[in-house]
Structures are given as structure tokens and as C-alpha cells.
Amino acid sequence: MTWLVRRTAVARHSARSPRGCHQVAQPAQPRSRILLGIRRVPHAGPDISEDRGAANGLPDPRKVLKTGKGHGPEADPLPLLEKELARSRVATVPSIQLPPMTGGAVGYVGYDCVQYFEPKTKRDDMKDVLGVPESLFMMFDTVVALDHFAQVVKIITYVKVPENLDLLEKAYEEAKETLRYYTALLKKKGIPEPEQQPIEQGLEYKSNIGQKGYEGHVKKLKEHINVGDIIQAVPSQRFARPTSLHPFNVYRHLRNVNPSPYLFYIDCEDFQIVGASPELLVKEELGRIITHPIAGTVKRGKTLQEDAALAEELSNSIKDRAEHVMLVDLARNDVNRVCDPLTTRVDKLMVFSHVQHLVSEVSGVLRPGKTRFDAFRSIFPAGTVSGAPKVRAMELIAELEREKRGVYAGAVGYFGYGSVDGDTEIEGAMDTCIALRTMLVKDGIAYLQAGGGIVFDSDPYDEWMETINKLGANMQCITTAEQKHLDEQADTEAEAAASRVPAAANAHISLVA
């Protein structure tokens, strides 16, 4: 086990101009890979290459853990992750105020990993269209945390305490150099943006099953509901569309037009994940496990009065209330599997968030011997993307969809390093969101996926349209981002043409004279 001691540098920043911190995670900037925003406090996770002399500038984290056929072990990804995190322990330093995530693993657990948590859901004939790892986590020992409220940027890295203490001073100086590097980078102006290829217009989205196929899935699930096999299920469809837009430019536009509790850009080298998820899956705070079931949504009104009227309409909807209570019960059962039942509670019930959802909070204190990884297994995947009873609903979804979902409906987030305070071991932080409103970009194609909860009286056409509406924001994001770069290209070409006019005119006058 390696002992880690934190070193931190603090710099002031303008809350109106956090762009410098975001530039740290740009693809054009070496040694970085991730930009992750959680609960309005984004964390950029750059990393210093172990080979400081490397000239290629490849954006590599300390280590990458992958699972899935063709990528790594075909097994539960959590033991591998837990073992890697356990190699290091952080020595707690009192009175230093830091964000929950100061180093550790950042990445995703794909929906299809549920086969290792609930073996009954495993199907051997699932088509793998996307060809991405079932899970992927990158290990980071340097984090840049941007606190909008305090208007402070904290650069956090670690002194790795060597077995030979004669080398401790060298390790300390290396940590100081890391802090100096990122401090200078944040102050630097004119960091190049990722290269943007010419934009092609008029490209269309294509569904993997089409309207007829999706409506057929709805009808089939209703048959199972009517005979009492399940109460609800959440089928999905995936759309694909070619785009030459750089994924980071998609993210930059998405964070402006669709701010959400969880914003993330993760460069997995062979593909990128861009998302703006509204929903927490599970997190741990000092031994208490928290999850936020969401069900029931209405659009935002154009005025405060219209907003209030729409909220009242949603709160009085019998269908939405029934679906929400069902998901709350499902979440409470999941929490009870790993927590002391006497500590499990519904902290908030049907509270409106700023995006006009019905949101509840269910929490509980972990039982002795249970860990954050046990909690993750118990709650994953959310009832929002599976159904109830959860296992049977997932079996039926797999039989209908016949394709791996990949990142969609899985979890994106982090697992931090554990620490030691005196004789007390403290489990590391965990915060994960459901991979909703999430785009996967691979080989010049953007993949978007959405589903909807099917109950006994669901209308197949309405359910088809609901998935289209859910994808509308991300589809529009790509379109408007492309248009923005088209306009910029046109302006650049116009300026270049204008700059050539005076030279041509002068040459003509000279000849006439």
C-alpha cells in the first residue's frame, strides 16, 4: 500500500470566467482527459504522465481499468476497481477544506454490467453495436477543482511517500512541480482549441429499431403487465447520426444550453462521452447512502405564473404520482439491502427541482461490513431505466432489445481514495449519476439513446414520441453547435477575402498609372 499526502495550491478566479479551468481538460491540452461537473462544482481531472520526459503529449491518466469482451475481464468491474483504489491511502490533514473528490477513479459502469450483479439478466445473444468497454475507469492523482461559490480554484496533487524515506524530499519537489505546472497553465492565455473539421449539413438521425419496432416493444411489455408479470418496464431506442463536430465542442455548447446537476466530458481515447444528466444514481456521504428517484416531468413555463401552473398540473397527476411513489418504494428496497433498515428514510418526497421534475431523496446508513461498492451494486441500475420488479423487467428488456445498451442507463461518476484519520479508516467518496441525456461519439458518429416507463395504459405512439422529446435537447445541441461553427467558418473566410481586396486594388491602380 502507498501512503499519499495531499499538496494543494489555491488561486482566485472570476466566477464569470471559469474557462481557464475548463481549458485544462481540453483535448488540445496534453496530460488531461476529463471534465466532470457535479452539483454545480465542476472538477477537472488532469494527470501528470509518469514519464515526465515524454514528447508525444498524449493525454494519459496514471492507469486505465477496462472490462468487457475484447477490452478486459468479462466480470464484475467493482472488485478490480476496489483493489486498485486500496493500493493507496490518504493521510488526513486537518483544517484543509477540499472537495469530496481529490483523486481516485473517474469513469463509467455500463448498463450491461448488471449481468454480473443480477445473473438472471444475462443474455448471450446480445449484439454489441457500439463496441465499447462494459466499464472504464481512469486513475487520477491530480485534480483541478473549481469552486464557483468561493471563486477559488484548488489544484490538488499527492506526495507519494516512498519506502526509502531518503527519497521523500524528491517526491515532495515533484508534487510542488505538478502544482506549479497547473498554476501556470490556468493563467496561460490563448490555449488552442481542439481542431475542428469542416461541418457537413443535412445529416439525419437513424433509429436502431424505428417507430414500428419501438411501438411493438411497448405492446409486448403491456401484455406482460396485464398478466401481472411486471408493473412497469423501461424499453429504449438508440439514434445514430454522423457528425464532424469535435465532441469537446459539443460539450461546450451543451453546458451552456442545458445546465444540469451532472455535466461531464470524458475522453476515452477511442470514443468520447458527453452528458448532462439530471439524476443522481447513488452517492456516499460519511457512511450514509443517498439516491434520488425521479419520475414525472413537465416543461418549463415561459413565465413564473406558467411555471407554477405546470408544476401544479404535474403534482396533481395521478399517473405521475403513482409512478413516482413506485420508484421511491423501489429505491427504498434497494437501500435496505445494504443499510440498517432503522436508518432508511425518505428525506424528501415529491420536491420540484429547477427542471420541473418530481424528485425524492431516499437514504440510509450502511450496515457494518458493507461498503460503497455493495451500495452501488444494490442500487444499480436505477428503476428509472429498468422497471419494477427490477430483475424481471430487465430480463424482458434484454429479450426485446437484443442489443447492449453500453454507457446509456449505466452510471458515470467517481470513486475517491480512502483515507486514514488516526486509527480510523475512512472510505473514499462516491458520487455517480445515471447516464441519461448522454451522447457517445465514436468514429465520427454520435449515438443518443432514450427510453420511457411503460405501464398498463401506455399508448405506443405516445411512448414513441416521449423518447423523441427526451432526445430533443441533445439533438438540438448538436445542430446548433454545428451551425455556430459554420457561422464562425463563414466569418473567417469572409475576413480572409476582405483582407485580400486592398492588395488587388493597389496592383490594378499601379498598372493603370
C-alpha positions, 0 to 999 in steps of 0.5 A: 500500500502507498501512503499519499499526502495531499499538496494543494495550491489555491488561486482566485478566479472570476466566477464569470470566467471559469474557462481557464479551468475548463481549458485544462481538460481540453483535448488540445491540452496534453496530460488531461482527459476529463471534465466532470461537473457535479452539483454545480462544482465542476472538477477537472481531472488532469494527470501528470504522465509518469514519464515526465520526459515524454514528447508525444503529449498524449493525454494519459491518466496514471492507469486505465481499468477496462472490462468487457469482451475484447477490452478486459475481464468479462466480470464484475468491474467493482472488485478490480476497481476496489483493489486498485483504489486500496493500493493507496491511502490518504493521510488526513490533514486537518483544517484543509477544506477540499472537495469530496473528490481529490483523486481516485477513479473517474469513469463509467459502469455500463448498463450491461454490467448488471449481468454480473450483479443480477445473473438472471439478466444475462443474455448471450445473444446480445449484439454489441453495436457500439463496441465499447468497454462494459466499464472504464475507469481512469486513475487520477492523482491530480485534480483541478477543482473549481469552486464557483461559490468561493471563486477559488480554484484548488489544484490538488496533487499527492506526495507519494511517500516512498519506502526509502524515506531518503527519497521523500524530499524528491517526491515532495519537489515533484508534487510542488512541480505538478502544482506549479505546472497547473498554476501556470497553465490556468493563467496561460492565455490563448490555449488552442482549441481542439481542431475542428473539421469542416461541418457537413449539413443535412445529416439525419438521425437513424433509429436502431429499431424505428417507430414500428419496432419501438411501438411493438416493444411497448405492446409486448411489455403491456401484455406482460403487465396485464398478466401481472408479470411486471408493473412497469418496464423501461424499453429504449431506442438508440439514434445514430447520426454522423457528425464532424463536430469535435465532441469537446465542442459539443460539450461546450455548447451543451453546458451552456444550453442545458445546465444540469446537476451532472455535466461531464466530458470524458475522453476515452481515447477511442470514443468520447462521452458527453452528458448532462444528466439530471439524476443522481444514481447513488452517492456516499456521504460519511457512511450514509447512502443517498439516491434520488428517484425521479419520475414525472416531468413537465416543461418549463413555463415561459413565465413564473405564473406558467411555471407554477401552473405546470408544476401544479398540473404535474403534482396533481397527476395521478399517473405521475404520482403513482409512478413516482411513489413506485420508484421511491418504494423501489429505491427504498428496497434497494437501500435496505439491502445494504443499510440498517433498515432503522436508518432508511428514510425518505428525506424528501418526497415529491420536491420540484427541482429547477427542471420541473421534475418530481424528485425524492431523496431516499437514504440510509446508513450502511450496515457494518461490513458493507461498503460503497461498492455493495451500495452501488451494486444494490442500487444499480441500475436505477428503476428509472431505466429498468422497471419494477420488479427490477430483475424481471423487467430487465430480463424482458428488456434484454429479450426485446432489445437484443442489443447492449445498451453500453454507457446509456442507463449505466452510471458515470461518476467517481470513486475517491481514495480512502483515507486514514484519520488516526486509527480510523479508516475512512472510505473514499467518496462516491458520487455517480449519476445515471447516464441519461441525456448522454451522447457517445461519439465514436468514429465520427458518429454520435449515438443518443439513446432514450427510453420511457416507463411503460405501464398498463395504459401506455399508448405506443405512439405516445411512448414513441414520441416521449423518447423523441422529446427526451432526445430533443435537447441533445439533438438540438445541441448538436445542430446548433453547435454545428451551425455556430461553427459554420457561422464562425467558418463563414466569418473567417473566410469572409475576413480572409477575402476582405483582407485580400481586396486592398492588395488587388486594388493597389496592383490594378491602380499601379498598372493603370498609372 
